[in-house]
Amino acid sequence: MPNKEIEFNITHPIWRLFYPKSTFTIDKKGDTCVFTARTYLRPGWLFTKLAKDQLEESITHVKEEGENLKKLLEEN
């Protein structure tokens, strides 16, 4: 699946202000592929202070989902 991008967005309108999207890209590099996960955040100082735990949980969750997707792609 080289040269593919998977993008997803948060559906909740308020969370989307701070966490607009995440992407996973698969790029061909020689005989292999490079898998990259990106999370776009706009937390701002107030959000960081008020929702630090939720922000960390969200980052951990996206990282785990990227690792799971990578394993699935490597198996197939």
Distance bins in CASP14 RR format, pairs under 12 A and 6 or more apart:
PFRMAT RR
TARGET T0000
AUTHOR 0000-0000-0000
RMODE 2
METHOD distances of the structure
MODEL  1
1 24 0 0 0 0 0 1 0 0 0 0 0
1 25 0 0 0 0 0 1 0 0 0 0 0
1 26 1 0 1 0 0 0 0 0 0 0 0
1 27 0 0 0 0 0 1 0 0 0 0 0
1 28 0 0 0 0 1 0 0 0 0 0 0
1 33 1 0 0 1 0 0 0 0 0 0 0
1 34 0 0 0 0 0 1 0 0 0 0 0
1 35 0 0 0 0 1 0 0 0 0 0 0
1 69 0 0 0 0 0 1 0 0 0 0 0
1 70 0 0 0 0 0 1 0 0 0 0 0
1 72 0 0 0 0 0 1 0 0 0 0 0
1 73 1 0 0 1 0 0 0 0 0 0 0
1 74 0 0 0 0 0 1 0 0 0 0 0
1 76 0 0 0 0 1 0 0 0 0 0 0
2 25 0 0 0 0 1 0 0 0 0 0 0
2 26 1 0 1 0 0 0 0 0 0 0 0
2 27 1 0 0 1 0 0 0 0 0 0 0
2 28 1 1 0 0 0 0 0 0 0 0 0
2 29 0 0 0 0 1 0 0 0 0 0 0
2 30 0 0 0 0 1 0 0 0 0 0 0
2 31 0 0 0 0 0 1 0 0 0 0 0
2 32 0 0 0 0 1 0 0 0 0 0 0
2 33 1 0 1 0 0 0 0 0 0 0 0
2 34 0 0 0 0 1 0 0 0 0 0 0
2 35 0 0 0 0 0 1 0 0 0 0 0
2 73 0 0 0 0 0 1 0 0 0 0 0
3 25 0 0 0 0 1 0 0 0 0 0 0
3 26 1 0 0 1 0 0 0 0 0 0 0
3 27 1 0 0 1 0 0 0 0 0 0 0
3 28 1 0 1 0 0 0 0 0 0 0 0
3 29 0 0 0 0 0 1 0 0 0 0 0
3 33 0 0 0 0 1 0 0 0 0 0 0
3 34 0 0 0 0 0 1 0 0 0 0 0
4 23 0 0 0 0 0 1 0 0 0 0 0
4 24 0 0 0 0 1 0 0 0 0 0 0
4 25 1 0 0 1 0 0 0 0 0 0 0
4 26 1 0 1 0 0 0 0 0 0 0 0
4 27 0 0 0 0 1 0 0 0 0 0 0
4 28 0 0 0 0 1 0 0 0 0 0 0
4 33 0 0 0 0 1 0 0 0 0 0 0
4 34 0 0 0 0 0 1 0 0 0 0 0
4 35 0 0 0 0 0 1 0 0 0 0 0
4 36 0 0 0 0 0 1 0 0 0 0 0
4 69 0 0 0 0 0 1 0 0 0 0 0
4 73 0 0 0 0 1 0 0 0 0 0 0
5 21 0 0 0 0 0 1 0 0 0 0 0
5 22 0 0 0 0 0 1 0 0 0 0 0
5 23 1 0 1 0 0 0 0 0 0 0 0
5 24 1 0 0 1 0 0 0 0 0 0 0
5 25 1 0 1 0 0 0 0 0 0 0 0
5 26 1 0 0 1 0 0 0 0 0 0 0
5 27 0 0 0 0 1 0 0 0 0 0 0
5 35 0 0 0 0 0 1 0 0 0 0 0
5 36 0 0 0 0 1 0 0 0 0 0 0
5 37 0 0 0 0 0 1 0 0 0 0 0
5 38 0 0 0 0 1 0 0 0 0 0 0
6 21 0 0 0 0 0 1 0 0 0 0 0
6 22 0 0 0 0 1 0 0 0 0 0 0
6 23 1 0 0 1 0 0 0 0 0 0 0
6 24 1 0 1 0 0 0 0 0 0 0 0
6 25 1 0 0 1 0 0 0 0 0 0 0
6 26 0 0 0 0 1 0 0 0 0 0 0
6 35 0 0 0 0 0 1 0 0 0 0 0
6 36 0 0 0 0 0 1 0 0 0 0 0
6 37 0 0 0 0 1 0 0 0 0 0 0
6 38 0 0 0 0 0 1 0 0 0 0 0
6 65 0 0 0 0 0 1 0 0 0 0 0
6 66 0 0 0 0 1 0 0 0 0 0 0
6 69 1 0 0 1 0 0 0 0 0 0 0
6 70 0 0 0 0 0 1 0 0 0 0 0
6 72 0 0 0 0 0 1 0 0 0 0 0
6 73 0 0 0 0 0 1 0 0 0 0 0
7 20 0 0 0 0 0 1 0 0 0 0 0
7 21 1 0 1 0 0 0 0 0 0 0 0
7 22 1 0 0 1 0 0 0 0 0 0 0
7 23 1 0 1 0 0 0 0 0 0 0 0
7 24 0 0 0 0 1 0 0 0 0 0 0
7 25 0 0 0 0 1 0 0 0 0 0 0
7 37 0 0 0 0 0 1 0 0 0 0 0
7 38 0 0 0 0 1 0 0 0 0 0 0
7 39 0 0 0 0 0 1 0 0 0 0 0
7 40 0 0 0 0 1 0 0 0 0 0 0
8 16 0 0 0 0 0 1 0 0 0 0 0
8 19 0 0 0 0 0 1 0 0 0 0 0
8 20 0 0 0 0 0 1 0 0 0 0 0
8 21 1 0 0 1 0 0 0 0 0 0 0
8 22 1 0 1 0 0 0 0 0 0 0 0
8 23 1 0 0 1 0 0 0 0 0 0 0
8 24 0 0 0 0 1 0 0 0 0 0 0
8 37 0 0 0 0 0 1 0 0 0 0 0
8 38 0 0 0 0 0 1 0 0 0 0 0
8 39 0 0 0 0 0 1 0 0 0 0 0
8 40 0 0 0 0 0 1 0 0 0 0 0
8 62 0 0 0 0 1 0 0 0 0 0 0
8 65 0 0 0 0 1 0 0 0 0 0 0
8 66 0 0 0 0 0 1 0 0 0 0 0
8 69 0 0 0 0 0 1 0 0 0 0 0
9 15 0 0 0 0 1 0 0 0 0 0 0
9 16 1 0 0 1 0 0 0 0 0 0 0
9 17 0 0 0 0 0 1 0 0 0 0 0
9 19 0 0 0 0 1 0 0 0 0 0 0
9 20 1 0 0 1 0 0 0 0 0 0 0
9 21 1 0 1 0 0 0 0 0 0 0 0
9 22 0 0 0 0 1 0 0 0 0 0 0
9 23 0 0 0 0 0 1 0 0 0 0 0
9 39 0 0 0 0 0 1 0 0 0 0 0
9 40 0 0 0 0 1 0 0 0 0 0 0
10 16 1 0 1 0 0 0 0 0 0 0 0
10 17 0 0 0 0 1 0 0 0 0 0 0
10 18 0 0 0 0 1 0 0 0 0 0 0
10 19 1 0 1 0 0 0 0 0 0 0 0
10 20 1 0 0 1 0 0 0 0 0 0 0
10 21 1 0 0 1 0 0 0 0 0 0 0
10 22 0 0 0 0 1 0 0 0 0 0 0
10 39 0 0 0 0 0 1 0 0 0 0 0
10 40 0 0 0 0 0 1 0 0 0 0 0
10 41 0 0 0 0 0 1 0 0 0 0 0
10 42 0 0 0 0 0 1 0 0 0 0 0
10 58 0 0 0 0 1 0 0 0 0 0 0
10 61 0 0 0 0 0 1 0 0 0 0 0
10 62 0 0 0 0 0 1 0 0 0 0 0
11 19 0 0 0 0 0 1 0 0 0 0 0
11 20 0 0 0 0 0 1 0 0 0 0 0
11 21 0 0 0 0 0 1 0 0 0 0 0
12 18 0 0 0 0 0 1 0 0 0 0 0
12 19 0 0 0 0 1 0 0 0 0 0 0
12 20 0 0 0 0 0 1 0 0 0 0 0
12 54 0 0 0 0 0 1 0 0 0 0 0
12 58 0 0 0 0 0 1 0 0 0 0 0
13 19 0 0 0 0 0 1 0 0 0 0 0
13 20 0 0 0 0 0 1 0 0 0 0 0
14 47 0 0 0 0 0 1 0 0 0 0 0
14 51 0 0 0 0 0 1 0 0 0 0 0
14 54 0 0 0 0 0 1 0 0 0 0 0
15 21 0 0 0 0 0 1 0 0 0 0 0
15 41 0 0 0 0 0 1 0 0 0 0 0
15 42 0 0 0 0 0 1 0 0 0 0 0
15 43 0 0 0 0 0 1 0 0 0 0 0
15 47 0 0 0 0 0 1 0 0 0 0 0
15 51 0 0 0 0 1 0 0 0 0 0 0
15 54 0 0 0 0 1 0 0 0 0 0 0
15 55 0 0 0 0 0 1 0 0 0 0 0
15 58 0 0 0 0 1 0 0 0 0 0 0
16 22 0 0 0 0 0 1 0 0 0 0 0
16 40 0 0 0 0 0 1 0 0 0 0 0
16 41 0 0 0 0 0 1 0 0 0 0 0
16 42 0 0 0 0 1 0 0 0 0 0 0
17 40 0 0 0 0 0 1 0 0 0 0 0
17 41 0 0 0 0 0 1 0 0 0 0 0
17 42 1 0 0 1 0 0 0 0 0 0 0
17 43 0 0 0 0 1 0 0 0 0 0 0
17 44 0 0 0 0 0 1 0 0 0 0 0
17 46 0 0 0 0 0 1 0 0 0 0 0
17 47 0 0 0 0 1 0 0 0 0 0 0
17 51 0 0 0 0 0 1 0 0 0 0 0
18 39 0 0 0 0 0 1 0 0 0 0 0
18 40 0 0 0 0 1 0 0 0 0 0 0
18 41 1 0 0 1 0 0 0 0 0 0 0
18 42 1 0 1 0 0 0 0 0 0 0 0
18 43 1 0 1 0 0 0 0 0 0 0 0
18 44 1 0 0 1 0 0 0 0 0 0 0
18 45 0 0 0 0 0 1 0 0 0 0 0
18 46 0 0 0 0 0 1 0 0 0 0 0
18 47 1 0 1 0 0 0 0 0 0 0 0
18 48 0 0 0 0 1 0 0 0 0 0 0
18 50 0 0 0 0 0 1 0 0 0 0 0
18 51 0 0 0 0 1 0 0 0 0 0 0
18 54 0 0 0 0 1 0 0 0 0 0 0
18 55 0 0 0 0 1 0 0 0 0 0 0
18 58 0 0 0 0 1 0 0 0 0 0 0
18 59 0 0 0 0 0 1 0 0 0 0 0
19 39 1 0 0 1 0 0 0 0 0 0 0
19 40 1 0 0 1 0 0 0 0 0 0 0
19 41 1 0 1 0 0 0 0 0 0 0 0
19 42 1 0 0 1 0 0 0 0 0 0 0
19 43 0 0 0 0 1 0 0 0 0 0 0
19 44 0 0 0 0 0 1 0 0 0 0 0
19 47 0 0 0 0 1 0 0 0 0 0 0
19 51 0 0 0 0 0 1 0 0 0 0 0
19 54 0 0 0 0 1 0 0 0 0 0 0
19 55 0 0 0 0 1 0 0 0 0 0 0
19 57 0 0 0 0 0 1 0 0 0 0 0
19 58 1 0 0 1 0 0 0 0 0 0 0
19 59 0 0 0 0 1 0 0 0 0 0 0
19 61 0 0 0 0 0 1 0 0 0 0 0
19 62 0 0 0 0 1 0 0 0 0 0 0
20 38 0 0 0 0 0 1 0 0 0 0 0
20 39 0 0 0 0 1 0 0 0 0 0 0
20 40 1 0 1 0 0 0 0 0 0 0 0
20 41 0 0 0 0 1 0 0 0 0 0 0
20 42 1 0 0 1 0 0 0 0 0 0 0
20 43 0 0 0 0 0 1 0 0 0 0 0
21 37 0 0 0 0 0 1 0 0 0 0 0
21 38 0 0 0 0 1 0 0 0 0 0 0
21 39 0 0 0 0 1 0 0 0 0 0 0
21 40 1 0 1 0 0 0 0 0 0 0 0
21 41 0 0 0 0 1 0 0 0 0 0 0
21 42 0 0 0 0 0 1 0 0 0 0 0
21 62 0 0 0 0 0 1 0 0 0 0 0
22 36 0 0 0 0 0 1 0 0 0 0 0
22 37 1 0 0 1 0 0 0 0 0 0 0
22 38 1 0 0 1 0 0 0 0 0 0 0
22 39 1 0 1 0 0 0 0 0 0 0 0
22 40 1 0 0 1 0 0 0 0 0 0 0
22 41 0 0 0 0 1 0 0 0 0 0 0
22 58 0 0 0 0 1 0 0 0 0 0 0
22 59 0 0 0 0 0 1 0 0 0 0 0
22 61 0 0 0 0 1 0 0 0 0 0 0
22 62 1 0 1 0 0 0 0 0 0 0 0
22 63 0 0 0 0 0 1 0 0 0 0 0
22 65 0 0 0 0 1 0 0 0 0 0 0
22 66 0 0 0 0 1 0 0 0 0 0 0
22 69 0 0 0 0 0 1 0 0 0 0 0
23 35 0 0 0 0 0 1 0 0 0 0 0
23 36 0 0 0 0 1 0 0 0 0 0 0
23 37 1 0 0 1 0 0 0 0 0 0 0
23 38 1 0 1 0 0 0 0 0 0 0 0
23 39 0 0 0 0 1 0 0 0 0 0 0
23 40 1 0 0 1 0 0 0 0 0 0 0
23 62 0 0 0 0 0 1 0 0 0 0 0
23 65 0 0 0 0 0 1 0 0 0 0 0
23 66 0 0 0 0 0 1 0 0 0 0 0
23 69 0 0 0 0 0 1 0 0 0 0 0
24 33 0 0 0 0 0 1 0 0 0 0 0
24 34 0 0 0 0 0 1 0 0 0 0 0
24 35 1 0 0 1 0 0 0 0 0 0 0
24 36 1 0 0 1 0 0 0 0 0 0 0
24 37 1 0 1 0 0 0 0 0 0 0 0
24 38 1 0 0 1 0 0 0 0 0 0 0
24 39 0 0 0 0 0 1 0 0 0 0 0
24 62 0 0 0 0 1 0 0 0 0 0 0
24 63 0 0 0 0 0 1 0 0 0 0 0
24 65 0 0 0 0 1 0 0 0 0 0 0
24 66 1 0 0 1 0 0 0 0 0 0 0
24 67 0 0 0 0 0 1 0 0 0 0 0
24 68 0 0 0 0 0 1 0 0 0 0 0
24 69 1 0 1 0 0 0 0 0 0 0 0
24 70 0 0 0 0 1 0 0 0 0 0 0
24 72 0 0 0 0 0 1 0 0 0 0 0
24 73 0 0 0 0 1 0 0 0 0 0 0
25 33 0 0 0 0 1 0 0 0 0 0 0
25 34 0 0 0 0 1 0 0 0 0 0 0
25 35 1 0 0 1 0 0 0 0 0 0 0
25 36 1 0 1 0 0 0 0 0 0 0 0
25 37 0 0 0 0 1 0 0 0 0 0 0
25 38 1 0 0 1 0 0 0 0 0 0 0
25 66 0 0 0 0 0 1 0 0 0 0 0
25 69 0 0 0 0 0 1 0 0 0 0 0
25 70 0 0 0 0 0 1 0 0 0 0 0
25 73 0 0 0 0 0 1 0 0 0 0 0
26 32 0 0 0 0 0 1 0 0 0 0 0
26 33 1 0 1 0 0 0 0 0 0 0 0
26 34 1 0 0 1 0 0 0 0 0 0 0
26 35 1 0 1 0 0 0 0 0 0 0 0
26 36 1 0 0 1 0 0 0 0 0 0 0
26 37 0 0 0 0 0 1 0 0 0 0 0
26 66 0 0 0 0 0 1 0 0 0 0 0
26 69 0 0 0 0 1 0 0 0 0 0 0
26 70 0 0 0 0 1 0 0 0 0 0 0
26 72 0 0 0 0 0 1 0 0 0 0 0
26 73 1 0 0 1 0 0 0 0 0 0 0
26 74 0 0 0 0 0 1 0 0 0 0 0
27 33 1 0 0 1 0 0 0 0 0 0 0
27 34 1 0 1 0 0 0 0 0 0 0 0
27 35 0 0 0 0 1 0 0 0 0 0 0
27 36 1 0 0 1 0 0 0 0 0 0 0
28 34 1 0 0 1 0 0 0 0 0 0 0
28 35 0 0 0 0 0 1 0 0 0 0 0
29 35 0 0 0 0 0 1 0 0 0 0 0
29 36 0 0 0 0 0 1 0 0 0 0 0
32 74 0 0 0 0 0 1 0 0 0 0 0
33 70 0 0 0 0 1 0 0 0 0 0 0
33 73 0 0 0 0 1 0 0 0 0 0 0
33 74 0 0 0 0 1 0 0 0 0 0 0
34 70 0 0 0 0 0 1 0 0 0 0 0
34 73 0 0 0 0 0 1 0 0 0 0 0
35 66 0 0 0 0 1 0 0 0 0 0 0
35 67 0 0 0 0 1 0 0 0 0 0 0
35 68 0 0 0 0 0 1 0 0 0 0 0
35 69 1 0 0 1 0 0 0 0 0 0 0
35 70 1 0 1 0 0 0 0 0 0 0 0
35 71 0 0 0 0 0 1 0 0 0 0 0
35 72 0 0 0 0 0 1 0 0 0 0 0
35 73 1 0 0 1 0 0 0 0 0 0 0
35 74 0 0 0 0 1 0 0 0 0 0 0
36 66 0 0 0 0 1 0 0 0 0 0 0
36 69 0 0 0 0 0 1 0 0 0 0 0
36 70 0 0 0 0 1 0 0 0 0 0 0
37 59 0 0 0 0 0 1 0 0 0 0 0
37 61 0 0 0 0 0 1 0 0 0 0 0
37 62 1 0 0 1 0 0 0 0 0 0 0
37 63 1 0 0 1 0 0 0 0 0 0 0
37 64 0 0 0 0 0 1 0 0 0 0 0
37 65 0 0 0 0 1 0 0 0 0 0 0
37 66 1 0 1 0 0 0 0 0 0 0 0
37 67 0 0 0 0 1 0 0 0 0 0 0
37 68 0 0 0 0 0 1 0 0 0 0 0
37 69 0 0 0 0 1 0 0 0 0 0 0
37 70 0 0 0 0 1 0 0 0 0 0 0
38 59 0 0 0 0 0 1 0 0 0 0 0
38 62 0 0 0 0 1 0 0 0 0 0 0
38 63 0 0 0 0 0 1 0 0 0 0 0
38 66 0 0 0 0 0 1 0 0 0 0 0
39 55 0 0 0 0 0 1 0 0 0 0 0
39 58 0 0 0 0 1 0 0 0 0 0 0
39 59 1 0 0 1 0 0 0 0 0 0 0
39 60 0 0 0 0 0 1 0 0 0 0 0
39 61 0 0 0 0 1 0 0 0 0 0 0
39 62 1 0 1 0 0 0 0 0 0 0 0
39 63 0 0 0 0 1 0 0 0 0 0 0
39 65 0 0 0 0 0 1 0 0 0 0 0
39 66 0 0 0 0 0 1 0 0 0 0 0
40 58 0 0 0 0 0 1 0 0 0 0 0
40 59 0 0 0 0 0 1 0 0 0 0 0
40 62 0 0 0 0 0 1 0 0 0 0 0
41 47 0 0 0 0 1 0 0 0 0 0 0
41 48 0 0 0 0 1 0 0 0 0 0 0
41 51 0 0 0 0 0 1 0 0 0 0 0
41 54 0 0 0 0 0 1 0 0 0 0 0
41 55 1 0 0 1 0 0 0 0 0 0 0
41 56 0 0 0 0 0 1 0 0 0 0 0
41 58 0 0 0 0 1 0 0 0 0 0 0
41 59 0 0 0 0 1 0 0 0 0 0 0
41 62 0 0 0 0 1 0 0 0 0 0 0
42 48 0 0 0 0 0 1 0 0 0 0 0
42 55 0 0 0 0 0 1 0 0 0 0 0
43 49 0 0 0 0 1 0 0 0 0 0 0
43 50 0 0 0 0 1 0 0 0 0 0 0
43 51 1 0 0 1 0 0 0 0 0 0 0
43 52 0 0 0 0 1 0 0 0 0 0 0
43 54 0 0 0 0 0 1 0 0 0 0 0
43 55 1 0 0 1 0 0 0 0 0 0 0
43 56 0 0 0 0 0 1 0 0 0 0 0
43 58 0 0 0 0 1 0 0 0 0 0 0
43 59 0 0 0 0 0 1 0 0 0 0 0
44 50 0 0 0 0 0 1 0 0 0 0 0
44 51 0 0 0 0 0 1 0 0 0 0 0
44 52 0 0 0 0 0 1 0 0 0 0 0
44 55 0 0 0 0 0 1 0 0 0 0 0
45 51 0 0 0 0 0 1 0 0 0 0 0
45 52 0 0 0 0 0 1 0 0 0 0 0
46 52 0 0 0 0 0 1 0 0 0 0 0
46 55 0 0 0 0 0 1 0 0 0 0 0
47 53 0 0 0 0 0 1 0 0 0 0 0
47 54 0 0 0 0 1 0 0 0 0 0 0
47 55 1 0 0 1 0 0 0 0 0 0 0
47 58 0 0 0 0 0 1 0 0 0 0 0
48 54 0 0 0 0 0 1 0 0 0 0 0
48 55 1 0 0 1 0 0 0 0 0 0 0
48 56 0 0 0 0 0 1 0 0 0 0 0
48 59 0 0 0 0 0 1 0 0 0 0 0
49 55 0 0 0 0 0 1 0 0 0 0 0
51 57 0 0 0 0 1 0 0 0 0 0 0
51 58 0 0 0 0 1 0 0 0 0 0 0
51 59 0 0 0 0 0 1 0 0 0 0 0
52 58 0 0 0 0 0 1 0 0 0 0 0
52 59 0 0 0 0 0 1 0 0 0 0 0
53 59 0 0 0 0 0 1 0 0 0 0 0
53 60 0 0 0 0 0 1 0 0 0 0 0
54 60 0 0 0 0 0 1 0 0 0 0 0
54 61 0 0 0 0 0 1 0 0 0 0 0
55 61 0 0 0 0 0 1 0 0 0 0 0
55 62 0 0 0 0 0 1 0 0 0 0 0
56 62 0 0 0 0 0 1 0 0 0 0 0
56 63 0 0 0 0 0 1 0 0 0 0 0
57 63 0 0 0 0 0 1 0 0 0 0 0
57 64 0 0 0 0 0 1 0 0 0 0 0
58 64 0 0 0 0 0 1 0 0 0 0 0
58 65 0 0 0 0 0 1 0 0 0 0 0
59 65 0 0 0 0 0 1 0 0 0 0 0
59 66 0 0 0 0 0 1 0 0 0 0 0
60 66 0 0 0 0 0 1 0 0 0 0 0
60 67 0 0 0 0 0 1 0 0 0 0 0
61 67 0 0 0 0 0 1 0 0 0 0 0
61 68 0 0 0 0 0 1 0 0 0 0 0
62 68 0 0 0 0 0 1 0 0 0 0 0
62 69 0 0 0 0 0 1 0 0 0 0 0
63 69 0 0 0 0 0 1 0 0 0 0 0
63 70 0 0 0 0 0 1 0 0 0 0 0
64 70 0 0 0 0 0 1 0 0 0 0 0
64 71 0 0 0 0 0 1 0 0 0 0 0
65 71 0 0 0 0 0 1 0 0 0 0 0
65 72 0 0 0 0 0 1 0 0 0 0 0
66 72 0 0 0 0 1 0 0 0 0 0 0
66 73 0 0 0 0 1 0 0 0 0 0 0
66 74 0 0 0 0 0 1 0 0 0 0 0
67 73 0 0 0 0 0 1 0 0 0 0 0
67 74 0 0 0 0 0 1 0 0 0 0 0
68 74 0 0 0 0 0 1 0 0 0 0 0
68 75 0 0 0 0 0 1 0 0 0 0 0
69 75 0 0 0 0 0 1 0 0 0 0 0
69 76 0 0 0 0 0 1 0 0 0 0 0
70 76 0 0 0 0 0 1 0 0 0 0 0
END
